[in-house]
Amino acid sequence: MRTQRRSQRVGIVSVMLAVVMLAGVPASVASAASGSDGWHPQARTAARYGDHLIDLARGWEGAGACVVWPDKLDMPECFDTEAEMNRRIAELESELAPASVGVSGRTAATSGSSCASYLRLYDGTWYTGAVLYLRGRWQWFNLADYGFDQRTSSYRIGACSAWFADWRNGGGSWYPTSLTEAYDQASTMLSGWNNDVSSVYIT
């Protein structure tokens, strides 16, 4: 009799554990489907343009210039012209903390005084057409996230060198790094590279 009751209890406990485990599956699957950090994919491509938000991956909706600066902006900002974007960049640069003086009296460089790690990509030759301004060191920028995949026809590089790749996350072939060093610029791309850059890295 005791043996029968004991086996019944074991069976009930097993069923309860199975139900609990199955109940947790949908939540974990949903979390994985929405991304490891819980963000919806579209949230990564939103940008401010005037008084509303646009989805850069779907189109710029008439904007002519966009700035992507993760260290300063919570999302990209877009403007009608490059001149308007330049004024906004000047505002952001003026907010950077100045060099601070340490206890020894020596000036300590801050992140704001490090090399100006910007990169300007233009979708027209001779620095014309829409322009994407990227700023942020030691990371790959996938241009599809900003509606600029395979659109680069000319570029200007700031005080830090850059790498161009023809696939996402630095994959595939690389544009010659000897042509993308600090302060390099090109009014046209090398043969075979016009409208072929998919990701960039700023060193």
C-alpha positions in Angstrom: 0.0 0.0 0.0 2.8 2.4 0.9 4.6 1.5 -2.2 1.6 2.4 -4.3 1.1 5.8 -2.6 4.8 6.6 -3.0 4.7 5.9 -6.7 1.6 8.0 -7.1 3.3 11.0 -5.4 6.4 10.6 -7.6 4.1 10.6 -10.7 2.3 13.8 -9.5 5.5 15.6 -8.8 6.9 14.7 -12.3 3.8 16.0 -14.0 3.9 19.3 -12.0 7.6 19.8 -13.0 6.8 19.1 -16.6 4.0 21.7 -16.6 6.3 24.4 -15.0 9.0 23.7 -17.5 6.7 23.9 -20.5 5.1 27.2 -19.2 8.5 28.8 -19.3 9.2 27.9 -22.9 7.1 30.5 -24.7 8.7 33.4 -22.8 12.2 32.3 -23.5 11.4 31.8 -27.2 9.8 35.2 -27.4 12.9 36.7 -25.8 15.2 35.1 -28.2 13.1 36.2 -31.2 13.2 39.8 -30.1 17.0 39.9 -29.7 19.3 38.9 -26.9 18.9 42.3 -25.2 15.1 42.5 -25.7 15.2 45.4 -28.2 13.0 45.2 -31.3 15.2 45.3 -34.4 13.5 48.5 -35.7 14.4 50.4 -32.5 18.1 50.2 -33.6 17.4 52.2 -36.9 15.2 55.0 -35.6 16.4 58.6 -36.0 15.1 62.1 -35.2 14.3 64.2 -38.2 12.7 67.5 -37.5 9.8 67.0 -35.1 9.3 63.3 -35.8 11.1 59.9 -35.9 12.1 58.1 -39.1 13.3 54.5 -39.7 16.6 54.9 -41.5 16.7 51.3 -42.6 13.5 52.0 -44.6 14.5 55.4 -46.0 15.6 58.9 -45.1 12.3 60.5 -46.0 13.9 63.6 -47.6 16.7 64.1 -45.2 20.1 65.0 -46.8 22.4 64.5 -43.8 22.5 62.2 -40.7 24.8 62.1 -37.8 25.5 58.9 -35.8 27.4 59.6 -32.6 26.6 56.9 -30.0 28.7 58.5 -27.3 26.7 61.8 -27.5 23.3 60.9 -28.9 20.8 58.3 -27.9 19.8 57.9 -31.5 20.9 59.4 -34.9 19.8 62.8 -35.9 19.0 63.9 -39.5 18.8 67.2 -41.2 17.8 68.7 -44.6 21.4 69.8 -45.4 25.0 69.1 -44.5 25.3 72.7 -43.3 22.5 72.1 -40.8 24.2 68.9 -39.6 27.5 70.7 -39.3 25.9 73.3 -36.9 24.5 70.5 -34.8 28.0 68.8 -34.7 29.6 72.1 -33.6 27.0 72.2 -30.7 27.8 68.7 -29.6 31.6 69.3 -29.8 31.2 72.5 -27.6 29.6 70.3 -25.0 32.5 68.0 -24.7 34.3 68.3 -21.4 37.6 70.3 -21.7 40.9 68.8 -20.6 41.1 68.5 -16.8 44.1 69.4 -14.7 45.3 66.6 -12.4 46.7 67.0 -8.9 50.2 67.0 -10.3 49.4 70.0 -12.4 49.7 68.1 -15.7 46.8 68.3 -18.2 45.0 65.0 -18.5 43.3 64.3 -21.9 39.7 63.4 -21.8 37.6 61.4 -24.3 36.5 64.7 -25.8 40.1 65.7 -26.5 41.1 62.4 -28.1 41.3 62.2 -31.9 38.3 63.4 -33.7 37.2 60.0 -34.9 34.6 61.0 -37.5 33.9 59.6 -41.0 31.8 61.2 -43.7 30.3 59.0 -46.4 28.6 60.5 -49.4 26.4 58.8 -51.8 27.5 61.0 -54.7 31.0 61.5 -56.2 32.9 64.7 -55.3 31.2 64.8 -51.9 27.7 65.4 -53.1 24.3 63.8 -52.4 23.3 62.5 -49.0 26.0 62.4 -46.3 26.3 60.0 -43.3 28.5 61.3 -40.5 29.7 58.5 -38.2 31.6 59.1 -35.0 32.7 56.4 -32.5 36.0 54.5 -32.2 36.8 50.8 -32.1 33.5 49.5 -33.5 32.0 48.3 -36.7 29.1 50.4 -38.1 26.8 48.3 -40.4 25.6 50.8 -43.0 22.3 48.9 -43.6 21.2 50.0 -40.1 21.4 53.7 -41.3 20.0 53.2 -44.8 23.4 53.6 -46.4 24.4 50.1 -47.4 26.3 50.1 -50.7 25.8 53.8 -51.3 29.2 55.2 -50.7 30.7 57.0 -53.7 33.1 59.4 -51.9 34.4 60.0 -48.4 36.3 62.2 -45.9 38.1 60.8 -42.8 39.0 62.7 -39.6 42.0 62.3 -37.4 41.6 58.5 -36.9 42.0 56.0 -39.7 39.1 53.8 -40.9 38.5 50.4 -42.5 35.9 49.8 -45.2 34.4 46.3 -45.8 32.0 45.0 -48.4 30.0 42.8 -46.0 28.5 43.4 -42.6 30.7 43.5 -39.5 33.9 43.7 -41.5 33.3 40.6 -43.6 34.3 40.1 -47.2 37.0 42.2 -49.0 38.4 45.3 -47.5 39.1 48.6 -49.3 42.9 49.3 -49.3 43.7 50.6 -45.8 46.5 52.7 -47.3 43.7 54.9 -48.8 41.6 55.2 -45.5 44.2 56.6 -43.1 43.8 59.7 -41.0 42.7 62.8 -43.0 42.4 60.8 -46.2 39.6 61.7 -48.6 38.5 60.6 -52.0 36.2 62.2 -54.5 35.6 58.8 -56.1 36.0 55.2 -55.1 38.5 52.7 -56.6 37.2 50.7 -59.5 34.7 48.0 -58.3 34.1 49.8 -55.0 31.6 52.4 -56.0 28.3 51.7 -54.0 29.9 48.6 -52.5 30.7 49.4 -48.9 28.5 47.7 -46.3 30.4 48.3 -43.0 33.0 50.7 -41.7 35.3 50.7 -38.6 36.9 53.8 -37.1 40.2 53.0 -35.2 
